[in-house]
Amino acid sequence: QVQFVESGGGLVQPWGSLRLSCAASGFTLDEYHFAWFRQAPGKEREEVAYVSKTGDTSFYADSVGGRSLISRDNVKNTVTVYLQIDSLEPMDAAVYYCAAVWGTPHDWKIPEIYDYWGQGTQVTVSS
């Protein structure tokens, strides 16, 4: 059974930092690439960052490039994917979702290609 457990969201002050975690289990995780997406109220779901199945390739959306880091730990039957974002701004407030896709995606930014999704974790940026 595929299971995603996301954590790390909450209230963060502007210019603060956060680190989100996504613990995934239940399938052959080392064959899956992972990404983080986010969705703010009234907006489309948008890409944030991507990490390949081996962890040696990553991509970032322009909105978080230079102030974020995605990484992953593959341990036995569990993959934990992390997303750190620094210098948070109100525009970063959203529900953040972890997603997994089998096979190297042609375009990692397209949500529809992902096979599995987490339940989301809320990030609020406010003083």
Secondary structure in CASP SS format (residue, H / E / C, confidence):
PFRMAT SS
TARGET T0000
AUTHOR 0000-0000-0000
METHOD secondary structure of the structure
MODEL  1
Q C 1.00
V C 1.00
Q E 1.00
F E 1.00
V E 1.00
E E 1.00
S E 1.00
G C 1.00
G C 1.00
G E 1.00
L E 1.00
V E 1.00
Q C 1.00
P C 1.00
W C 1.00
G C 1.00
S C 1.00
L E 1.00
R E 1.00
L E 1.00
S E 1.00
C E 1.00
A E 1.00
A E 1.00
S E 1.00
G C 1.00
F C 1.00
T C 1.00
L H 1.00
D H 1.00
E H 1.00
Y E 1.00
H E 1.00
F E 1.00
A E 1.00
W E 1.00
F E 1.00
R E 1.00
Q E 1.00
A C 1.00
P C 1.00
G C 1.00
K C 1.00
E C 1.00
R C 1.00
E E 1.00
E E 1.00
V E 1.00
A E 1.00
Y E 1.00
V E 1.00
S C 1.00
K C 1.00
T C 1.00
G C 1.00
D C 1.00
T C 1.00
S E 1.00
F E 1.00
Y E 1.00
A C 1.00
D C 1.00
S C 1.00
V C 1.00
G C 1.00
G C 1.00
R C 1.00
S E 1.00
L E 1.00
I E 1.00
S E 1.00
R E 1.00
D E 1.00
N E 1.00
V E 1.00
K C 1.00
N C 1.00
T E 1.00
V E 1.00
T E 1.00
V E 1.00
Y E 1.00
L E 1.00
Q E 1.00
I E 1.00
D C 1.00
S C 1.00
L C 1.00
E C 1.00
P H 1.00
M H 1.00
D H 1.00
A C 1.00
A E 1.00
V E 1.00
Y E 1.00
Y E 1.00
C E 1.00
A E 1.00
A E 1.00
V E 1.00
W E 1.00
G C 1.00
T C 1.00
P C 1.00
H C 1.00
D C 1.00
W C 1.00
K C 1.00
I C 1.00
P H 1.00
E H 1.00
I H 1.00
Y C 1.00
D C 1.00
Y E 1.00
W E 1.00
G C 1.00
Q C 1.00
G C 1.00
T E 1.00
Q E 1.00
V E 1.00
T E 1.00
V E 1.00
S C 1.00
S C 1.00
END
